[in-house]
């Protein structure tokens, strides 16, 4: 039984290690994507991204952010027994920002 707890703890530590960067990158990329409706065509020219494509890609990004939040919650993170106080506080802040982005997106729809 203690072996299971050790494996679970190790898994939570691994998730806690990569999750802050994953959430930060996902939210940052989403924000950057939403600021522009332009893209490059096959000739390298700047063109306006069609609304339907822009909307679909935004939905994919939001889904990714939601999955990262669910993963954190599944692993009961942030948890100071798995990560330090500063890291837990940082992760909680990232999760709060990520949840706000998801909420804002859902309100726009």
Backbone bond lengths (Angstrom), bond angles and torsions (degrees), N, CA, C in turn:
res aa  C-N    CA-C-N  psi(-1)  N-CA   C-N-CA  omega(-1)  CA-C   N-CA-C  phi
1 X - - - 1.449 - - 1.521 110.67 -
2 X 1.327 117.97 -41.85 1.463 119.89 179.94 1.524 111.11 -66.11
3 X 1.350 116.85 -26.63 1.455 120.16 176.45 1.532 110.13 -63.70
4 X 1.339 117.58 -41.51 1.462 121.71 176.71 1.515 111.58 -60.99
5 X 1.310 116.51 -43.17 1.459 120.39 179.42 1.522 109.77 -62.61
6 X 1.309 117.34 -40.18 1.460 121.65 178.98 1.529 110.93 -64.31
7 X 1.318 117.24 -43.60 1.461 121.24 178.65 1.526 109.49 -64.80
8 X 1.330 116.60 -43.68 1.467 120.09 178.67 1.519 110.82 -61.75
9 X 1.325 116.28 -44.07 1.467 120.40 -179.91 1.532 110.54 -63.41
10 X 1.327 116.37 -42.92 1.466 120.34 179.58 1.530 110.92 -63.56
11 X 1.321 116.51 -40.12 1.462 120.90 178.44 1.524 110.59 -63.86
12 X 1.324 116.53 -44.41 1.464 120.30 178.43 1.525 110.81 -62.29
13 X 1.337 117.22 -38.53 1.462 120.54 177.72 1.528 111.06 -63.30
14 X 1.331 116.62 -42.50 1.463 120.59 179.36 1.526 110.88 -63.97
15 X 1.317 116.30 -43.13 1.465 120.10 178.23 1.522 109.54 -63.41
16 X 1.327 116.75 -45.08 1.468 121.23 -179.35 1.519 111.50 -62.38
17 X 1.326 116.99 -29.10 1.467 120.63 -179.00 1.531 111.64 -71.07
18 X 1.332 117.94 -44.73 1.470 119.31 -176.49 1.524 113.47 -90.91
19 X 1.323 118.01 -21.18 1.457 121.05 -172.84 1.528 114.90 -61.20
20 X 1.326 120.68 -44.44 1.471 118.82 179.98 1.529 112.99 -56.77
21 X 1.313 117.35 -45.41 1.467 119.96 179.23 1.526 111.25 -66.33
22 X 1.323 116.39 -38.73 1.461 119.87 -179.89 1.526 110.97 -64.66
23 X 1.326 117.48 -44.58 1.466 120.87 179.69 1.525 110.20 -66.77
24 X 1.333 116.60 -45.90 1.468 120.32 -179.68 1.520 110.85 -58.73
25 X 1.323 116.91 -46.10 1.465 121.31 -179.51 1.536 111.12 -65.75
26 X 1.326 117.56 -43.01 1.464 120.77 -178.93 1.530 110.99 -63.28
27 X 1.330 117.54 -45.02 1.467 121.02 -179.87 1.528 110.38 -67.41
28 X 1.324 116.82 -43.45 1.465 120.96 179.57 1.528 110.91 -61.98
29 X 1.309 117.10 -45.00 1.466 121.07 179.17 1.516 111.02 -63.87
30 X 1.328 116.53 -40.97 1.463 120.53 178.66 1.519 110.72 -62.33
31 X 1.330 116.65 -46.28 1.473 120.11 179.98 1.522 111.24 -61.38
32 X 1.326 115.93 -44.24 1.466 120.06 179.36 1.528 110.31 -62.64
33 X 1.305 116.88 -43.73 1.462 121.53 179.45 1.522 111.10 -60.71
34 X 1.337 117.11 -42.51 1.458 121.08 -176.51 1.529 112.29 -71.07
35 X 1.319 117.78 -21.91 1.469 120.58 179.61 1.522 112.86 -73.89
36 X 1.296 116.99 -17.51 1.459 119.03 -177.47 1.523 110.50 -128.95
37 X 1.296 114.97 142.02 1.457 120.94 175.46 1.514 109.57 -111.58
38 X 1.325 115.38 15.00 1.455 120.07 -177.87 1.520 110.71 -106.46
39 X 1.307 114.61 155.56 1.452 121.72 179.28 1.526 107.33 -148.62
40 X 1.302 117.87 176.86 1.457 121.82 177.63 1.528 108.89 -106.14
41 X 1.324 116.09 137.80 1.463 119.15 175.24 1.527 109.43 -87.12
42 X 1.328 115.90 -175.80 1.472 120.51 -176.63 1.530 113.19 -65.22
43 X 1.323 117.75 -18.48 1.476 121.17 177.41 1.524 112.11 -93.97
44 X 1.332 116.73 2.34 1.455 120.59 179.51 1.513 114.45 84.09
45 X 1.321 116.80 9.58 1.456 121.39 179.49 1.526 110.19 -86.28
46 X 1.317 115.56 146.34 1.461 120.09 177.26 1.523 108.56 -78.83
47 X 1.330 115.24 126.79 1.465 121.18 179.09 1.525 109.34 -133.34
48 X 1.312 115.99 155.44 1.462 120.75 177.55 1.522 108.39 -74.12
49 X 1.315 115.77 130.73 1.455 121.36 179.07 1.532 108.07 -74.00
50 X 1.338 118.01 130.07 1.465 119.84 178.21 1.532 111.03 -57.81
51 X 1.331 115.93 142.60 1.457 121.87 -176.40 1.524 111.97 -53.74
52 X 1.324 117.29 -46.23 1.475 120.01 -176.11 1.527 111.32 -62.02
53 X 1.309 116.56 -38.60 1.471 120.28 178.48 1.528 110.00 -70.28
54 X 1.320 116.39 -43.40 1.465 121.02 178.70 1.534 110.09 -58.94
55 X 1.316 116.62 -45.79 1.462 122.11 -179.15 1.535 110.56 -63.80
56 X 1.315 116.93 -45.03 1.470 121.70 -179.82 1.535 110.73 -61.53
57 X 1.320 116.99 -45.18 1.462 120.94 -179.27 1.527 111.52 -67.21
58 X 1.322 117.13 -35.73 1.461 120.58 176.59 1.529 110.36 -64.62
59 X 1.327 115.60 -40.30 1.467 120.99 178.94 1.529 111.16 -62.46
60 X 1.315 116.76 -39.98 1.466 121.60 178.00 1.528 109.95 -63.38
61 X 1.319 116.96 -44.09 1.465 121.08 179.63 1.525 110.75 -63.37
62 X 1.318 117.67 -42.71 1.463 121.17 179.11 1.535 110.12 -64.57
63 X 1.315 117.01 -40.07 1.467 120.73 177.93 1.527 110.64 -60.89
64 X 1.318 116.51 -39.69 1.464 121.34 177.98 1.532 110.40 -62.37
65 X 1.315 116.23 -45.65 1.466 120.80 178.96 1.529 109.83 -62.24
66 X 1.326 117.34 -43.56 1.469 120.95 178.82 1.531 111.43 -60.33
67 X 1.324 116.97 -40.85 1.465 120.28 179.15 1.530 111.49 -65.16
68 X 1.325 117.34 -38.87 1.462 119.98 177.19 1.529 111.03 -64.26
69 X 1.322 117.30 -39.57 1.468 121.26 177.29 1.532 109.47 -64.62
70 X 1.331 117.17 -44.23 1.468 120.94 178.83 1.523 110.99 -62.01
71 X 1.325 116.92 -39.13 1.462 120.72 178.03 1.519 110.38 -62.21
72 X 1.316 116.48 -43.68 1.468 120.52 178.37 1.528 110.65 -61.30
73 X 1.313 116.20 -43.79 1.468 119.72 -179.80 1.523 111.30 -68.14
74 X 1.328 116.75 -37.88 1.464 120.73 177.30 1.533 110.29 -60.07
75 X 1.314 115.62 -38.67 1.467 121.19 -178.79 1.533 111.85 -86.12
76 X 1.339 116.51 7.83 1.470 122.49 -178.75 1.524 112.30 55.43
77 X 1.313 116.04 41.89 1.457 121.02 179.24 1.516 109.63 -103.72
78 X 1.289 119.74 152.06 1.464 126.10 -0.44 1.528 111.16 -79.55
79 X 1.303 115.56 140.18 1.459 123.06 -178.46 1.523 107.78 -134.55
80 X 1.316 116.42 119.00 1.469 120.15 -175.95 1.527 112.84 -68.72
81 X 1.346 118.74 -12.54 1.462 119.15 174.35 1.519 111.19 -79.24
82 X 1.341 115.89 -17.75 1.464 120.67 179.03 1.523 110.12 -98.27
83 X 1.337 115.81 -41.33 1.459 121.38 178.98 1.515 108.50 -128.82
84 X 1.294 116.95 162.23 1.457 121.32 -178.28 1.516 112.67 -67.58
85 X 1.330 115.56 169.40 1.461 121.45 -179.20 1.523 112.55 -58.69
86 X 1.326 116.46 -45.43 1.468 120.14 -178.26 1.529 110.81 -64.40
87 X 1.334 116.48 -43.59 1.460 120.51 179.89 1.528 110.78 -66.13
88 X 1.331 116.59 -39.28 1.467 120.59 178.79 1.524 110.57 -64.41
89 X 1.316 116.12 -41.37 1.460 120.72 178.97 1.524 110.41 -65.02
90 X 1.329 116.89 -42.64 1.468 121.92 178.95 1.527 110.40 -62.77
91 X 1.332 116.53 -46.13 1.455 120.88 179.99 1.525 110.84 -63.62
92 X 1.325 116.92 -40.34 1.465 119.98 178.28 1.530 110.62 -61.92
93 X 1.320 116.49 -41.27 1.462 120.63 177.25 1.520 111.96 -61.96
94 X 1.333 116.27 -43.06 1.467 120.21 178.02 1.519 111.17 -63.40
95 X 1.331 116.36 -42.26 1.460 119.92 -179.84 1.531 110.87 -64.41
96 X 1.320 116.03 -38.54 1.466 120.27 178.42 1.530 110.36 -63.00
97 X 1.340 116.71 -44.62 1.465 120.81 177.94 1.526 111.08 -63.73
98 X 1.318 116.17 -42.29 1.463 120.54 -179.75 1.527 110.77 -63.91
99 X 1.319 116.55 -43.47 1.465 120.34 178.33 1.532 110.85 -63.59
100 X 1.330 117.00 -35.72 1.461 120.89 177.83 1.530 110.61 -65.77
101 X 1.325 117.23 -39.45 1.476 120.89 177.73 1.532 110.31 -63.30
102 X 1.318 116.55 -43.80 1.458 120.56 179.07 1.531 110.12 -62.94
103 X 1.303 116.13 -45.44 1.470 120.89 179.34 1.525 111.44 -61.25
104 X 1.325 116.99 -44.06 1.461 121.22 179.46 1.524 110.65 -62.59
105 X 1.330 115.95 -41.10 1.468 119.78 178.69 1.528 110.35 -62.62
106 X 1.327 116.09 -45.18 1.464 120.42 -178.21 1.527 111.44 -64.93
107 X 1.328 116.98 -33.28 1.468 120.40 177.63 1.524 111.29 -68.95
108 X 1.332 117.33 -32.16 1.462 122.00 179.06 1.513 112.08 -70.25
109 X 1.328 116.36 -30.78 1.462 120.11 -176.35 1.472 112.76 -69.29
